[in-house]
Amino acid sequence: QQPVQSPQAVILREGEDAVINCSSSKALYSVHWYRQKHGEAPIFLMILLKGGEQKGHDKISASFNEKKQQSSLYLTASQLSYSGTYFCGTAGLNAGGTSYGKLTFGQGTILTVHP
Amino acid sequence: NAGVMQNPRHLVRRRGQEARLRCSPMKGHSHVYWYRQLPEEGLKFMVYLQKENIIDESGMPKERFSAEFPKEGPSILRIQQVVRGDSAAYFCASSPMVGTEAFFGQGTRLTVV
């Protein structure tokens, strides 16, 4: 099953913050976040592993709540370059406690940052 | 360290022809994943390969589509007798181990006329 992302779209002014959520109904091994600009390849942002963790670099961070199978991506003090579509990709947890490998992606959240 | 390389970037085929899409993973990466993306939609998993083995092909259409990742050379996604509905962007991603971060190539945009 495809993870559900919310919101579907966000419009910001430079300097504002945003949160994008990703929710799955399946047990997860990991959550991967990507940003994709129109006509380009998805760019890897970060990976969060089961066990629940938080990560961040610069003004982009994320958390993974393993019990709820939910992840959130936090964008602070947004810049024009943050515009694009954000996808979460989830890797399922197999019976052996490891990853199935393949990623199932959400439908995407379109982020637009205006000057 | 070069990233994931895909070629061609753009491919035009007439209905009924064959399309061959190539993907060279990042150096040191032995896991390759193929995804398809329709315009304005998300990425749909097709197939997961590790050198010479197909690990998971649950997302591949049963007919006309095949994939391989030989011991030497790039991974190949092959589409036989293409139809208009095959028009899409096909992305390849690679990772060093299962469950680790996966990096995407620039994609091949297939147009069937």
Interface residues (C-beta under 8 A of the other chain):
Chain A: Q2 Y29 S30 H32 Y34 E40 A41 P42 I43 F44 I47 L49 F87 G89 A91 T98 S99 Y100 G101 K102 L103 T104 F105 G106 Q107 G108
Chain B: H31 Y33 Y35 E41 G42 L43 K44 F45 Y48 I55 D56 S58 G59 F91 A93 V98 G99 T100 E101 A102 F103 F104 G105 Q106 G107
